[in-house]
Amino acid sequence: MTMTADDRLIVALDVPNVVQGLDLAERIGDAVSFYKIGLGMLTGGGLALANELKQEHGKRIFLDMKFFDIGATVEAAVRGIAQYDLDFLTVHGDPQVVRAAGEGKRGTGLKILAVTVLTSLDRADLDANLIKPGDIHEITLERAQRALEAGADGVIASPQEAAMIRALPVAKGRLIVTPGVRPVGAALGDQKRVATPAQAIRDGADHIVVGRPVWAAPDPRAAAQAIVTELATI
């Protein structure tokens, strides 16, 4: 059975190197059109893999680097990434970082996505990091609003905050990308704030990121197709 890929599904290639990444992408084939490559593969040839999947396989690419530095450095780093003609790039959602990233990608089609609060964190983690008191959802919402006001093309946020962010006036026409998505029956792993693929989309996400439940499955292609089937019901 042939199935058309749904680019609302982004599969995270959380494998160590280019060889394994290409092997996984080939096993999944046309069931997935959008891949995320993160810091874990940076030293294993992540940029080379991103370029090959984009240019030779026609895939869309989300480069998850979460840049955070002084403005001039972020601007230079984003300008360097923008030359690869990739699709999404993450930076930390601090307004000055977002503004610098906007300068770096100027004139290109690269979308800057701001990280609000990592989906692996809970209130105890925020306390340990000296983040101000308050409800984690409200802090995420406030960070999302500030990042969007600073010019971010979208935000990364847990499925549990997607609906609140989508309701912000400044979020109109912007992207919401949600990691921490687990198909029904999948293990939570290191994620603490999760939802199923269909629920995340219903709550306002434009794209969902799924990693382990696809790449660790006995049949990654079938696992991806099952998610695409679920999304088709929305």
N, C-alpha and C positions, 0 to 999 in steps of 0.2 A: 504494500500500500504506500503510495506516495503522499507525503504530507507537506504542505507549504509552511515554511518557517514563519514564526510570529516574532517580529523584532521587539515586542514588549518583553520577551524573555532574553535576558543576558546571562550567559553561562560563564562563571568564573573559572578560568584555567589555573587553578591553584596547584600546579605541578612544578617540579624543580627547574625544568629546562626546556629549551626549544624543541628538542627531539620528542620529549613526552607530550608537549603541548600540540605539536603538529600531528602526532599519532592520535591523540584524543580528538582533535578537530576532524581528522579524516574518518575516525570511527563514527562520529556523530553525523558527519556529512551534511546534507541539506536540511536536516531537522532543526538546525540552529543557524541564525544569520548574524548574531551579535555576541561578541566575546569580551570578557573583562580580563585584563592582564594587570597584575598588581606588583607591589614591591617585592613579594616573595620570589618572583622570577626575574627581578631586575639584573642580578648578577649571572643569571642563567640564560641571558640573551633575550630578555623580555621585549626590548625595543625591536630587535630583529624579527622576533616572532610576530609582533604587532604589524610590522611593515609587510611581512610575507602574507599574513592572513588577509590584510587589507588589499594589497596590490595584486596578489596572485590568486587569491581565493574569493575575492569580492565580499569579504565579511566586514561588518561594522565593528569598530574597536573602541572600547572604553578603557583608557589607561588610568589605573587607580594608584596615583602616586602620592596623593595627600600632601602636596607641597606646603611648607610652612617655613618662612624665613623673612628677612628684611625685604622691603618692596623691590629694590633694584635686582636682588637675586631671584625673587619669584618671577619678576617680569622677564628676565633673561632666560630662565629655565623654561617658562611657558613659550617664549618665542622659539626656543630650540625645538620643543615638542611640536609646535604648530606646523613646522615645515614637513612633518610626516603625513599630513592630511588625514589625521585620525579624527574620531568623532567626539568623544567625551574625555575630559581630564578633571580629576579631583584636586581641590586645594582645601586647606582648612578655611572654615567659614568666617574667620575674623575679617571685618570690613576692609582693613588696609591690605590684607593678603588678596582678597577678592578683587579690589580695585587694581592692584598691580598685575594680577593675572589677566584682567580685562585689557590692560595696555599691551601685554605680551602677545595676546592672540588677535589683536586688532587686524582687521582685513582678511581674516581666515574664517573657515567654517567650524572651527573647534568650539565646542560648548564647554564652558567652565561650570563645574558642579561643586557646590560648597558643602563640606562636611559639617554637620551640625553637632550632634553628639553620637559618638560611635555606638553601634547597636550592641556591642559586647559589654557596654557599661551600664551600671545601675547607680542608684543614689549613693551607696557606700563608696563606689569608685570615685564619684564626683567629690565626695568629702575628702577622700585621700588625695585628690588632685587640687584641693583648695578652691574648688569651684563654688560659687556663691550658693547659699542655702536656697531651697525651693524645690518644687515639683519638677522632676526630670523632663516631663512632657512640656511644661510651660517654658523651661529653659531652652529646650529644643526649638519650640515655636518662636521664641524671641530671637535666637541665633539665626533661624531660617529667615525671619523677616529682615534682620539687619544685613544678612548676606545678599538677599534679593535686592534690597534698597541700594546696596553697593555695586550692583550690576551683574550678579551671578545669573547664568542662564538657567540654573536650576539648583536643586539641593539634594543631598543624600540624607535620608531620614528613615527611621524605623517605620514599619507598616503601622504601628500604633499611633504615630503622629501624622501620617499622610493626610487624613481627612482634615485635621486642624490646619495644616499648612495649606492645603488646597483651598480652604475657605478664606485665606488672607487675600485682600484686594491686590496686593503686590505680586501674588503668585499667579495671577491670570496670564496665561500664555507661557508660563515657565514650566520647567521639567521637575518632576519628583521621581527620584530613583530610589528604590527600597531594597537594601540587602536584608538579611535576617529573614528571608522567605524560605519556608520549609513545606514541601508537599505533605499532604495528610499521611501520617504514619512515619515520617522521617524523623531521625534523631535530631535533637536541638543543637548538639555540638557545643561550641563556645558562645552561641547567641543566647541572649536573655530576653530580647523583645522581638517576638516573631509573629508571623501570620502565614496563612496559606496563600498561594499565588493568586487565586481568584479574589480572595478577600482584600489583598493589598491593592489590586487594580480597582475594585469597587470603592475602596476608600480614597482613591484619588491618585494613585501611583501611575506614572506613564510607562515605567519599566520596572521589572523586578530582577534581582540578581540572585541566581541560584548556583551554588558551587558544589559542595560535597555530595548532595543527593543525586547529582548527575555524574560528576567525574568518578565518584567512588562506587557507582552502581555496577553490577555485573554486566549490564548492557546499557552504556551511557546514551546511546541513540534512543532506545526504548524509553528510558527515564525522561529524556528531553521531550519526546513525542507525547508522553503522558501529560506533561505540564502544558504543552501546546494545546492538547485536547481540552484540558481544564479551562484554559484561557478562552477557547472558542465558545464556551458557554456564556460568556459575559456580553 
